[in-house]
Amino acid sequence: MFNKTSGIVKTWVAMILIGIYSFDDVPKLLNLRTAVGEVLDLVGIPHGEA
């Protein structure tokens, strides 16, 4: 399972923040979308999934 400190989560968040991908592009792999969403919430970036 992924958490906020997982490398893949950090990579997806970074790519979303610089505009390469959007949250919708994050694959539905285990809890990856949830973990990425949690980090985006922490930095105040809206991602459209509650």
N, C-alpha and C positions, 0 to 999 in steps of 0.2 A: 504494500500500500504506500501511497505517496503522502508526504507531509510538506509543510511550508519550507522546509530546508532541503528538500530533495533537489538534486541537480536538474532534473527535467522540469520541475515546477519553476525553478529560478530561470531556466532557459526560456520557457514559454512566456513567463511574465515579462522578461526583458524584451522578447520579440514583439509582444503586444505593446509595451510602453514606447518602443521606437517606431511602431507602425508597420512592421513587416506582416504581422498577422493580427486578426481580431480574436476575441474570446470565442466566437462561433467556430473558429478553425481548430480549436483545441480538441483533440480526439476524445471520444467517450471510452477511455481506457481505465478500467477500475475506478478509482476516485480522483483521477487526474484533474478533471474539470472542477470538481469541488475544491481541491487544494489550490488550484490557480485562482479560482474565484475568491477564496479566503484571502490570498495575498493581495489581489486587486482591491478588495474591500479595505484592507489595512492601509493601502496607499491612496485610497479615495478615488479609484478609477471605476466608473460605472461599467457594468458588463452585461446587464440585461437578464441575469439569471438570479433568482432569489433563493 
